[in-house]
Amino acid sequence: MTKILVIEDENAVRENLVELLEAEDFETIDAANGKVGINLALTEVPDLILCDLMMPEFDGYGVLTTLRQEPLTATIPFIFLTAKATKADFRQGMELGADDYLTKPFTRAELLSAIDGRLQKQATLKQYYSTSPQLKAFNSEILVVKNILHAAIEQGHFRQFFVEYQPQVDIHSGKIIAAEALLRWQSPELGRVAASELIPLAESTGLIIPIGEWVLESVCQQNQAWQHAGYSPLCIAVNFSARQFTQPDLIKKIIHFLTTNNLEPHYLELELTESLIMQDINAAIATMNELRSLGIKIAVDDFGTGYSSLMYLKKLPINKLKIDRYFIHNVVNDPQKAAITTALIQMGHNLNLQVIAEGVETELDLEFLRQHNCDAMQGFLFSRPIVAAEFQKFLSRSA
């Protein structure tokens, strides 16, 4: 049975749509706002999405942009429902990847015709692509890897996974002041799987949720173990994806891992990318404020690679700004990178944020950052990401 997701904030309109679709033997799921709609799309993976354009906080454009970035939902037919009918609105939606528009009020015949047209086209595309030997091989390979990942979690109880820690160092004293936790997967069948492959795969399967919980629990346990062993307390940062960050019970889970391991909240930091925050800026700020009220620290990762950060940066309840490695690489010999990096450091300080440079690999990079009063650095110049036992040796030397 064809499954259709209806995202519409007006109750009467949504109920009428669901009733009409069910009468035509479609399986329906519905959401009263964009945020819930995105979560349902990722968990239910419908065959088609009907989405209202004008919704408060998170409009249809935001829903479409988010879903087109997710492997699971990138190709789902998407039809806008809108009372707006200007050419600019149509053009914007089509540029973002919409498949069709229905202008309110529309008739039952118009709705069913639009749905039937999109479903037929999708079926034709699937049939066409399924005959491609290259695509068959690619899809088979991805399916195998997904199955291996499932088995690694369900049967192996995360024994194939481990966490590496990369030190974050005070630029002036050279002392370790924090660390970033990085997930690793050593598969018996696949060997060492790069994080750049693992994370998108975990996102597309939904396994990022249990994997992320395991990472968070492991980091809290390790941090408390180091403190119990007598090492100076450190704040350890954990990366969060969009799917993890929008979990409805996120705060509850974090509190559970902190209290279970008797770890004070200010020794945990969440790293959020600029693009994640910008997907739903108001919801992100609300969640960040709640986390900050608990004492948890927040860093904006890969800063400078987004498109609207400067406008919103002063509104974000964050502690740390991490300058993306792109700007640090060869910063001494690139006047544009030097100007941008200098400006980012100054701006961060004006907003009372700690500024850390990522990807520092040479003494020249370090000297530039030191001259421009960057607070901290992270990169191969000091250390690659290393397992907990090796990281502990660093802690012993700096004790």
The 8 nearest C-alpha neighbors of each residue, nearest first, counted from 0:
[[1, 2, 26, 25, 24, 46, 3, 27],
 [2, 0, 25, 26, 46, 3, 45, 47],
 [1, 3, 26, 45, 46, 27, 25, 0],
 [4, 2, 27, 47, 45, 48, 46, 26],
 [3, 5, 48, 28, 29, 27, 45, 49],
 [4, 6, 29, 49, 50, 48, 7, 30],
 [7, 5, 50, 30, 36, 29, 31, 51],
 [6, 8, 51, 31, 13, 9, 50, 5],
 [7, 9, 31, 32, 10, 54, 6, 13],
 [10, 8, 12, 11, 7, 13, 31, 14],
 [9, 11, 13, 12, 14, 8, 31, 7],
 [12, 10, 14, 13, 9, 15, 16, 8],
 [11, 13, 15, 9, 14, 10, 16, 7],
 [14, 12, 10, 16, 15, 11, 7, 9],
 [13, 15, 17, 11, 16, 12, 10, 18],
 [16, 14, 18, 12, 13, 17, 19, 11],
 [15, 17, 19, 13, 14, 18, 20, 12],
 [16, 18, 14, 20, 19, 15, 21, 13],
 [19, 17, 15, 21, 16, 20, 14, 22],
 [18, 20, 16, 22, 17, 21, 15, 23],
 [21, 19, 23, 17, 22, 25, 18, 16],
 [22, 20, 24, 25, 23, 18, 19, 17],
 [21, 23, 19, 20, 24, 18, 25, 17],
 [22, 24, 20, 21, 25, 19, 18, 111],
 [25, 23, 21, 22, 26, 20, 0, 1],
 [24, 26, 21, 20, 1, 23, 2, 27],
 [25, 27, 2, 1, 3, 21, 0, 24],
 [28, 26, 3, 2, 4, 25, 17, 29],
 [27, 29, 4, 5, 3, 26, 30, 2],
 [28, 30, 5, 4, 6, 27, 31, 36],
 [29, 31, 6, 36, 32, 35, 5, 7],
 [30, 32, 8, 7, 6, 29, 35, 33],
 [33, 31, 8, 30, 34, 35, 36, 7],
 [34, 32, 36, 57, 35, 62, 37, 58],
 [33, 35, 37, 36, 32, 38, 57, 62],
 [36, 34, 38, 37, 33, 32, 30, 39],
 [37, 35, 33, 30, 39, 34, 38, 6],
 [36, 38, 40, 34, 39, 35, 33, 41],
 [37, 39, 35, 41, 36, 40, 42, 34],
 [38, 40, 36, 42, 41, 37, 43, 35],
 [41, 39, 44, 37, 43, 38, 42, 36],
 [42, 40, 38, 39, 44, 43, 37, 72],
 [41, 43, 39, 40, 44, 38, 205, 37],
 [42, 44, 40, 39, 45, 41, 38, 28],
 [45, 43, 40, 41, 42, 72, 46, 71],
 [46, 44, 2, 47, 3, 43, 4, 40],
 [45, 47, 2, 3, 1, 75, 44, 48],
 [48, 46, 76, 3, 45, 75, 77, 4],
 [49, 47, 4, 77, 3, 5, 78, 50],
 [48, 50, 5, 78, 79, 4, 6, 77],
 [51, 49, 6, 79, 80, 5, 7, 48],
 [50, 52, 80, 7, 79, 53, 59, 81],
 [51, 53, 59, 81, 58, 80, 79, 54],
 [54, 52, 58, 51, 59, 55, 81, 82],
 [53, 55, 58, 57, 52, 8, 56, 51],
 [54, 56, 57, 58, 53, 32, 8, 33],
 [57, 55, 58, 54, 281, 279, 282, 33],
 [58, 56, 33, 55, 61, 54, 279, 34],
 [59, 57, 54, 61, 53, 60, 52, 55],
 [58, 60, 52, 62, 61, 51, 63, 50],
 [59, 61, 63, 62, 58, 64, 52, 92],
 [60, 62, 64, 59, 58, 63, 57, 65],
 [63, 61, 59, 65, 60, 64, 33, 66],
 [62, 64, 60, 66, 65, 61, 67, 59],
 [65, 63, 61, 67, 62, 66, 60, 95],
 [66, 64, 62, 68, 63, 67, 61, 278],
 [65, 67, 69, 63, 68, 72, 64, 73],
 [66, 68, 73, 64, 69, 65, 63, 72],
 [69, 67, 66, 65, 73, 70, 64, 72],
 [68, 70, 66, 73, 72, 71, 67, 65],
 [71, 69, 73, 203, 72, 68, 67, 199],
 [72, 70, 203, 69, 73, 41, 44, 204],
 [71, 73, 75, 66, 69, 70, 74, 67],
 [74, 72, 67, 70, 69, 66, 75, 71],
 [73, 75, 72, 76, 67, 71, 70, 77],
 [74, 76, 72, 47, 73, 46, 77, 48],
 [77, 75, 47, 98, 74, 48, 117, 78],
 [78, 76, 48, 98, 97, 47, 49, 75],
 [79, 77, 99, 49, 100, 98, 48, 97],
 [78, 80, 100, 50, 51, 49, 52, 101],
 [81, 79, 51, 101, 50, 52, 102, 100],
 [80, 82, 102, 83, 52, 103, 51, 79],
 [81, 83, 103, 102, 84, 80, 104, 52],
 [84, 82, 81, 85, 102, 88, 103, 52],
 [83, 85, 82, 102, 86, 88, 89, 81],
 [86, 84, 88, 87, 83, 89, 90, 82],
 [85, 87, 89, 88, 90, 84, 91, 83],
 [86, 88, 90, 85, 89, 91, 84, 92],
 [89, 87, 91, 85, 86, 90, 92, 84],
 [88, 90, 86, 92, 87, 91, 93, 85],
 [89, 91, 87, 93, 88, 92, 86, 94],
 [92, 90, 94, 88, 89, 93, 87, 95],
 [91, 93, 95, 89, 97, 94, 90, 88],
 [92, 94, 97, 96, 90, 95, 91, 89],
 [95, 93, 91, 96, 92, 90, 97, 89],
 [96, 94, 92, 93, 97, 64, 91, 63],
 [95, 97, 93, 94, 98, 92, 67, 63],
 [98, 96, 93, 92, 77, 99, 95, 78],
 [97, 99, 77, 78, 76, 96, 93, 100],
 [98, 100, 78, 97, 79, 77, 101, 113],
 [101, 99, 79, 78, 80, 102, 98, 81],
 [102, 100, 80, 79, 81, 103, 105, 99],
 [101, 103, 81, 82, 80, 104, 105, 100],
 [104, 102, 82, 105, 81, 101, 80, 83],
 [103, 105, 102, 106, 82, 101, 81, 80],
 [106, 104, 103, 102, 109, 101, 107, 110],
 [107, 105, 109, 108, 110, 104, 103, 111],
 [106, 108, 110, 109, 111, 105, 19, 112],
 [109, 107, 111, 106, 110, 112, 105, 113],
 [108, 110, 112, 106, 107, 111, 113, 105],
 [111, 109, 107, 113, 108, 112, 114, 106],
 [110, 112, 114, 108, 113, 109, 115, 107],
 [113, 111, 115, 109, 110, 114, 108, 116],
 [112, 114, 116, 110, 111, 115, 109, 117],
 [115, 113, 111, 117, 116, 112, 118, 110],
 [114, 116, 112, 118, 113, 117, 111, 119],
 [117, 115, 113, 119, 114, 118, 112, 120],
 [116, 118, 120, 114, 119, 115, 121, 113],
 [119, 117, 121, 115, 120, 116, 122, 114],
 [120, 118, 122, 116, 121, 117, 115, 123],
 [119, 121, 123, 117, 122, 118, 124, 116],
 [122, 120, 118, 124, 123, 119, 117, 125],
 [121, 123, 119, 125, 120, 124, 118, 126],
 [124, 122, 120, 126, 121, 125, 127, 119],
 [125, 123, 127, 121, 126, 122, 128, 120],
 [124, 126, 122, 128, 127, 123, 129, 121],
 [125, 127, 123, 129, 124, 128, 122, 130],
 [128, 126, 124, 125, 129, 130, 123, 131],
 [127, 129, 125, 130, 131, 126, 124, 134],
 [128, 130, 126, 131, 127, 125, 135, 134],
 [131, 129, 128, 127, 132, 126, 135, 134],
 [130, 132, 134, 128, 133, 129, 135, 127],
 [133, 131, 135, 134, 136, 130, 129, 137],
 [134, 132, 136, 135, 131, 137, 138, 130],
 [133, 135, 137, 131, 136, 132, 138, 128],
 [136, 134, 132, 138, 133, 137, 139, 131],
 [135, 137, 139, 133, 134, 138, 132, 140],
 [138, 136, 134, 140, 139, 135, 133, 141],
 [137, 139, 141, 135, 140, 136, 134, 142],
 [140, 138, 142, 136, 137, 141, 135, 143],
 [139, 141, 137, 143, 138, 142, 136, 144],
 [142, 140, 138, 144, 143, 139, 145, 137],
 [143, 141, 145, 139, 140, 144, 138, 146],
 [142, 144, 146, 140, 141, 145, 139, 147],
 [143, 145, 147, 141, 146, 142, 148, 140],
 [146, 144, 148, 142, 147, 143, 141, 149],
 [147, 145, 149, 143, 148, 144, 142, 150],
 [146, 148, 144, 150, 145, 149, 151, 143],
 [147, 149, 151, 145, 146, 150, 144, 152],
 [150, 148, 146, 152, 147, 151, 153, 145],
 [149, 151, 153, 147, 154, 152, 148, 146],
 [152, 150, 155, 148, 149, 154, 153, 147],
 [151, 153, 156, 157, 150, 155, 149, 154],
 [152, 154, 150, 151, 155, 156, 149, 157],
 [155, 153, 150, 152, 156, 151, 149, 157],
 [156, 154, 151, 152, 157, 158, 153, 150],
 [155, 157, 152, 158, 154, 153, 151, 159],
 [158, 156, 152, 160, 159, 155, 151, 213],
 [159, 157, 160, 155, 156, 161, 151, 152],
 [160, 158, 157, 185, 184, 186, 151, 161],
 [161, 159, 184, 157, 158, 183, 185, 162],
 [160, 162, 183, 182, 184, 163, 159, 158],
 [161, 163, 182, 181, 183, 180, 386, 164],
 [162, 164, 386, 385, 181, 384, 180, 387],
 [163, 165, 180, 384, 385, 179, 178, 181],
 [164, 166, 384, 179, 178, 383, 385, 167],
 [167, 165, 178, 175, 177, 168, 377, 164],
 [166, 168, 377, 177, 178, 376, 175, 176],
 [169, 167, 175, 376, 375, 174, 176, 173],
 [168, 170, 375, 173, 174, 172, 171, 374],
 [171, 169, 375, 173, 374, 172, 168, 376],
 [170, 172, 169, 173, 369, 374, 375, 174],
 [173, 171, 174, 169, 170, 168, 175, 375],
 [174, 172, 169, 168, 170, 171, 175, 375],
 [175, 173, 168, 172, 169, 176, 397, 170],
 [176, 174, 168, 167, 177, 166, 169, 173],
 [175, 177, 168, 167, 174, 169, 233, 178],
 [178, 176, 234, 167, 233, 235, 175, 166],
 [179, 177, 166, 235, 167, 165, 164, 236],
 [178, 180, 236, 165, 164, 235, 237, 181],
 [181, 179, 164, 237, 163, 236, 162, 178],
 [180, 182, 163, 162, 164, 179, 183, 237],
 [183, 181, 162, 161, 163, 180, 184, 214],
 [182, 184, 161, 160, 162, 194, 181, 185],
 [185, 183, 160, 192, 159, 186, 191, 161],
 [186, 184, 191, 159, 190, 160, 192, 187],
 [185, 187, 190, 189, 188, 184, 159, 191],
 [188, 186, 190, 189, 185, 159, 191, 151],
 [187, 189, 186, 190, 147, 185, 144, 191],
 [190, 188, 186, 187, 191, 192, 185, 144],
 [189, 191, 186, 185, 187, 188, 192, 184],
 [190, 192, 185, 184, 186, 193, 189, 183],
 [193, 191, 184, 190, 185, 197, 194, 196],
 [192, 194, 195, 196, 197, 191, 183, 184],
 [193, 195, 197, 196, 198, 192, 183, 182],
 [196, 194, 193, 197, 198, 199, 192, 200],
 [197, 195, 194, 193, 198, 199, 200, 192],
 [196, 198, 194, 200, 199, 195, 201, 193],
 [197, 199, 201, 200, 196, 194, 202, 195],
 [200, 198, 202, 201, 197, 196, 203, 195],
 [201, 199, 197, 203, 198, 202, 196, 204],
 [200, 202, 207, 206, 198, 204, 199, 203],
 [203, 201, 199, 207, 205, 200, 204, 198],
 [202, 204, 200, 71, 201, 70, 205, 199],
 [205, 203, 201, 206, 202, 200, 145, 207],
 [204, 206, 202, 207, 203, 201, 208, 42],
 [207, 205, 201, 208, 204, 209, 210, 202],
 [206, 208, 201, 210, 202, 205, 211, 209],
 [207, 209, 211, 206, 210, 243, 212, 205],
 [210, 208, 212, 211, 206, 207, 213, 205],
 [211, 209, 207, 213, 212, 208, 206, 214],
 [212, 210, 214, 208, 213, 209, 207, 215],
 [211, 213, 209, 215, 214, 210, 216, 208],
 [212, 214, 210, 216, 211, 215, 217, 209],
 [215, 213, 217, 211, 212, 216, 218, 210],
 [216, 214, 212, 218, 213, 217, 211, 219],
 [215, 217, 213, 219, 214, 218, 256, 212],
 [218, 216, 214, 220, 215, 219, 213, 221],
 [217, 219, 221, 215, 220, 216, 222, 214],
 [218, 220, 222, 216, 217, 221, 223, 215],
 [221, 219, 217, 223, 218, 222, 260, 224],
 [222, 220, 224, 218, 223, 219, 217, 225],
 [223, 221, 219, 225, 224, 220, 218, 226],
 [222, 224, 226, 220, 225, 221, 227, 262],
 [225, 223, 221, 227, 222, 226, 220, 228],
 [226, 224, 228, 222, 227, 223, 230, 221],
 [225, 227, 223, 230, 229, 228, 224, 232],
 [226, 228, 224, 229, 225, 223, 230, 222],
 [229, 227, 225, 226, 230, 224, 223, 231],
 [228, 230, 226, 227, 231, 225, 232, 224],
 [231, 229, 226, 225, 228, 232, 394, 398],
 [230, 232, 226, 233, 229, 398, 225, 394],
 [233, 231, 226, 230, 234, 266, 225, 222],
 [234, 232, 177, 266, 235, 176, 231, 222],
 [233, 235, 266, 177, 267, 268, 236, 178],
 [236, 234, 178, 267, 179, 177, 268, 233],
 [235, 237, 268, 179, 269, 180, 267, 178],
 [236, 238, 269, 180, 270, 268, 179, 239],
 [239, 237, 270, 269, 271, 236, 240, 180],
 [238, 240, 271, 243, 270, 244, 237, 269],
 [241, 239, 243, 242, 244, 238, 271, 275],
 [240, 242, 244, 243, 275, 245, 239, 276],
 [241, 243, 245, 240, 244, 246, 202, 208],
 [244, 242, 240, 241, 245, 246, 208, 239],
 [243, 245, 241, 242, 246, 240, 239, 249],
 [246, 244, 242, 243, 247, 241, 249, 38],
 [245, 247, 249, 248, 243, 244, 242, 38],
 [248, 246, 249, 245, 250, 244, 251, 243],
 [249, 247, 251, 246, 250, 252, 245, 253],
 [248, 250, 246, 252, 251, 247, 253, 244],
 [251, 249, 253, 252, 248, 254, 290, 289],
 [250, 252, 254, 248, 249, 253, 255, 247],
 [253, 251, 255, 249, 250, 254, 248, 256],
 [254, 252, 250, 256, 255, 251, 257, 249],
 [253, 255, 257, 251, 252, 256, 258, 250],
 [254, 256, 252, 253, 258, 257, 259, 251],
 [257, 255, 259, 253, 254, 258, 216, 260],
 [258, 256, 262, 254, 260, 255, 259, 261],
 [257, 259, 261, 255, 260, 256, 254, 262],
 [260, 258, 256, 257, 261, 255, 262, 254],
 [259, 261, 258, 262, 257, 220, 256, 219],
 [260, 262, 258, 259, 257, 263, 223, 256],
 [263, 261, 257, 260, 223, 264, 258, 219],
 [262, 264, 265, 266, 261, 257, 267, 258],
 [265, 263, 295, 294, 266, 267, 262, 293],
 [266, 264, 295, 294, 267, 263, 296, 234],
 [265, 267, 234, 264, 263, 233, 235, 268],
 [268, 266, 235, 265, 234, 264, 295, 236],
 [267, 269, 236, 296, 297, 235, 295, 237],
 [268, 270, 297, 237, 236, 238, 298, 271],
 [269, 271, 238, 298, 300, 299, 237, 297],
 [272, 270, 299, 300, 239, 298, 269, 238],
 [273, 271, 300, 275, 274, 299, 301, 276],
 [272, 274, 276, 275, 305, 299, 302, 277],
 [275, 273, 277, 272, 276, 305, 278, 306],
 [276, 274, 272, 273, 278, 277, 241, 271],
 [277, 275, 273, 274, 278, 280, 283, 279],
 [276, 278, 280, 274, 279, 275, 273, 307],
 [279, 277, 275, 276, 280, 274, 61, 65],
 [280, 278, 277, 282, 281, 283, 276, 57],
 [279, 281, 277, 283, 276, 282, 284, 278],
 [282, 280, 284, 283, 279, 285, 56, 57],
 [283, 281, 285, 284, 279, 280, 286, 56],
 [282, 284, 280, 286, 281, 285, 276, 279],
 [285, 283, 287, 281, 286, 282, 288, 280],
 [284, 286, 282, 288, 283, 287, 281, 289],
 [287, 285, 289, 283, 288, 284, 290, 282],
 [288, 286, 284, 290, 289, 285, 283, 291],
 [289, 287, 291, 285, 290, 286, 284, 292],
 [288, 290, 286, 292, 287, 291, 285, 293],
 [291, 289, 287, 293, 292, 288, 295, 286],
 [290, 292, 294, 288, 295, 293, 289, 287],
 [293, 291, 289, 290, 294, 288, 295, 287],
 [294, 292, 291, 290, 295, 264, 289, 265],
 [293, 295, 291, 265, 264, 292, 296, 290],
 [296, 294, 264, 265, 291, 290, 293, 267],
 [297, 295, 268, 318, 265, 291, 267, 269],
 [296, 298, 269, 317, 268, 318, 270, 319],
 [299, 297, 319, 270, 320, 318, 317, 300],
 [298, 300, 271, 320, 272, 270, 321, 273],
 [299, 301, 272, 321, 302, 271, 270, 298],
 [302, 300, 323, 322, 321, 272, 304, 303],
 [301, 303, 322, 323, 300, 304, 321, 299],
 [302, 304, 305, 301, 323, 322, 308, 306],
 [303, 305, 302, 301, 306, 323, 273, 274],
 [306, 304, 303, 273, 274, 307, 308, 302],
 [305, 307, 308, 304, 303, 274, 309, 273],
 [308, 306, 309, 310, 305, 311, 277, 312],
 [307, 309, 311, 310, 312, 306, 305, 273],
 [310, 308, 312, 311, 307, 313, 306, 303],
 [309, 311, 308, 307, 312, 313, 314, 306],
 [312, 310, 314, 308, 309, 313, 315, 307],
 [311, 313, 309, 314, 315, 308, 310, 307],
 [312, 314, 311, 315, 350, 310, 309, 316],
 [315, 313, 312, 311, 316, 284, 310, 317],
 [314, 316, 312, 313, 317, 284, 311, 287],
 [317, 315, 288, 287, 314, 284, 318, 291],
 [316, 318, 297, 315, 298, 319, 296, 299],
 [319, 317, 352, 297, 298, 296, 353, 320],
 [318, 320, 298, 353, 352, 354, 317, 299],
 [319, 321, 354, 299, 298, 353, 355, 322],
 [322, 320, 355, 300, 302, 356, 354, 301],
 [323, 321, 356, 302, 301, 357, 355, 320],
 [322, 324, 301, 302, 325, 357, 326, 321],
 [323, 325, 358, 357, 327, 326, 328, 322],
 [326, 324, 323, 327, 328, 358, 322, 336],
 [327, 325, 336, 324, 328, 323, 330, 340],
 [328, 326, 324, 330, 325, 329, 359, 358],
 [327, 329, 330, 325, 326, 324, 358, 359],
 [330, 328, 331, 332, 327, 333, 364, 326],
 [329, 331, 327, 337, 333, 328, 336, 332],
 [332, 330, 329, 333, 337, 364, 367, 363],
 [333, 331, 330, 329, 334, 337, 336, 335],
 [332, 334, 330, 336, 335, 331, 337, 329],
 [335, 333, 337, 336, 338, 332, 330, 331],
 [336, 334, 338, 337, 333, 339, 330, 340],
 [337, 335, 339, 326, 333, 330, 338, 334],
 [336, 338, 334, 330, 340, 335, 339, 341],
 [337, 339, 335, 341, 336, 340, 334, 342],
 [340, 338, 342, 336, 341, 337, 343, 335],
 [341, 339, 343, 337, 342, 338, 336, 344],
 [342, 340, 338, 344, 339, 343, 337, 345],
 [341, 343, 339, 345, 340, 344, 346, 338],
 [344, 342, 346, 340, 345, 341, 347, 339],
 [345, 343, 347, 341, 342, 346, 373, 354],
 [346, 344, 342, 348, 347, 343, 349, 341],
 [347, 345, 349, 343, 348, 344, 342, 350],
 [348, 346, 352, 350, 344, 349, 345, 343],
 [347, 349, 351, 345, 350, 352, 346, 344],
 [348, 350, 346, 347, 351, 345, 352, 344],
 [349, 351, 347, 348, 352, 346, 313, 345],
 [352, 350, 348, 349, 347, 353, 318, 346],
 [353, 351, 347, 319, 348, 318, 350, 354],
 [352, 354, 319, 320, 374, 318, 355, 351],
 [353, 355, 320, 374, 319, 373, 321, 352],
 [356, 354, 375, 321, 376, 374, 322, 320],
 [355, 357, 376, 322, 321, 377, 375, 358],
 [358, 356, 324, 377, 323, 359, 378, 322],
 [357, 359, 378, 324, 360, 377, 327, 356],
 [360, 358, 378, 357, 380, 377, 364, 361],
 [359, 361, 380, 379, 378, 358, 364, 362],
 [362, 360, 364, 363, 380, 359, 365, 379],
 [361, 363, 365, 364, 366, 360, 380, 359],
 [362, 364, 366, 361, 365, 367, 331, 329],
 [365, 363, 361, 367, 362, 366, 359, 368],
 [364, 366, 362, 368, 363, 367, 369, 361],
 [367, 365, 369, 363, 368, 364, 362, 370],
 [368, 366, 370, 364, 365, 369, 363, 371],
 [367, 369, 365, 371, 373, 366, 370, 372],
 [368, 370, 366, 372, 371, 367, 373, 365],
 [371, 369, 367, 368, 372, 366, 373, 365],
 [370, 372, 368, 369, 373, 367, 341, 344],
 [373, 371, 369, 370, 374, 368, 344, 170],
 [372, 374, 368, 371, 354, 375, 369, 344],
 [375, 373, 354, 170, 355, 372, 169, 353],
 [376, 374, 169, 355, 170, 168, 373, 356],
 [377, 375, 356, 355, 168, 167, 357, 170],
 [376, 378, 167, 357, 359, 358, 356, 166],
 [377, 379, 358, 359, 380, 360, 357, 381],
 [378, 380, 382, 383, 360, 381, 359, 358],
 [381, 379, 360, 378, 361, 382, 359, 362],
 [382, 380, 379, 378, 383, 377, 166, 360],
 [383, 381, 379, 380, 378, 384, 165, 166],
 [382, 384, 379, 165, 385, 378, 381, 380],
 [383, 385, 165, 164, 163, 382, 386, 166],
 [386, 384, 163, 164, 389, 390, 383, 165],
 [387, 385, 163, 389, 388, 164, 390, 162],
 [386, 388, 390, 389, 391, 163, 385, 164],
 [389, 387, 391, 390, 386, 392, 385, 393],
 [390, 388, 392, 391, 387, 386, 385, 393],
 [391, 389, 387, 393, 392, 388, 385, 386],
 [390, 392, 394, 388, 393, 389, 387, 395],
 [393, 391, 395, 389, 390, 394, 396, 388],
 [394, 392, 396, 390, 391, 395, 397, 389],
 [393, 395, 391, 397, 392, 396, 398, 390],
 [394, 396, 392, 398, 393, 397, 391, 230],
 [397, 395, 393, 394, 398, 392, 391, 174],
 [396, 398, 394, 395, 393, 174, 175, 392],
 [397, 395, 396, 394, 230, 231, 393, 229]]
